[in-house]
Amino acid sequence: MRSYFNIHTIWIALILLTLSTYAMGALGFSGLPIVIVLLLTAAIKGVLIISEFMELRGVSLLWRVIMYGWLWTVIIVIAITYAITI
Amino acid sequence: MNTAIIEQEPKLLPGDLAIWFFIFMELLVFGIAFISYAVVRVQNEDMFNQFQLTLNTELGAINTIVLITSSYFVVRAVHTIKNHGDYIGCSHWLYAAIAGGGVFLVLKSFEYYDKFSAGISLSTNTFYMFYLSLTMFHFLHVILGMIILLAIAIKAQRGGYSASNHIGVESGASYWHMVDLVWIILFPLVYVMR
């Protein structure tokens, strides 16, 4: 029952994080600190989807390394490219 | 003598292993595409910032919420069959998820119509080339995901899955979550970050 409740909470958290991303864009926020916040928001959403929606929490380390490794590699490389330009 | 340490075995991947290799391959392709966008943007920062403002961020955000909600429906479908063996309920959640995918496609089509009627195409400039190719590649994955979910929903409706046999539902669910996961990065990257 507890995990069922968590799925609702995670769904709402994902929507709230999406709205915060939209708000930052709508308000015209830009610059490296904002980009970092947006990327961290995307990363948190990605972690929630991988661990809770895809149910990869507790699976073999190899699979988690592949999935989280993909997520963080993409996020960090994007952050580096924005750090170069901004 | 009874000092045996009880070690918890790691969980198995949900769904079929084959779908996971497919998912990893898809993620690799999308990952390279995202990094390519970011790297090319370094040389074209002003152009990317200028034309990014022409995108419909409202529709992008609504579509993100639609996909997340559709993914949530798929989670409910998996829980319904896994915990209760309710295949009819499972199929209803899957149909709701497919409807979510349909809403995503309709909204995205409005966005494309707006751009195409303004004469924008892949060859307009580098930003639109990335915007159109990334989102259209994702668009095709939404269609494929909907087809997979539809096949699973029909089988579920006919009693093809149960509490002890639901590997197909988990496989389709994992693929659909991958489609969601990719959009979670695509939306801020292409529509918002500047």
Interface residues (C-beta under 8 A of the other chain):
Chain A: Y4 I7 W11 L14 I15 T18 L19 T21 Y22 M24 G25 A26 S30 I34 V35 L38 L39 T41 A42 K45 G46 I49 I50 E52 F53 M54 E55 L56 R57 G58 V59 S60 L61 W63 I66 M67 W70 L71 T73 V74 I75 V77 I78 T81 Y82 I84 T85
Chain B: P10 K11 L12 L13 P14 W20 F24 L27 L28 G31 F34 I35 A38 V39 R41 V42 E45 N49 T57 E58 G60 A61 T64 I65 I68 T69 S71 Y72 V74 V75 R76 V78 H79 E170 A173 S174 H177 M178 D180 L181 I184 I185 F187 P188 L189 Y191 V192 M193 R194
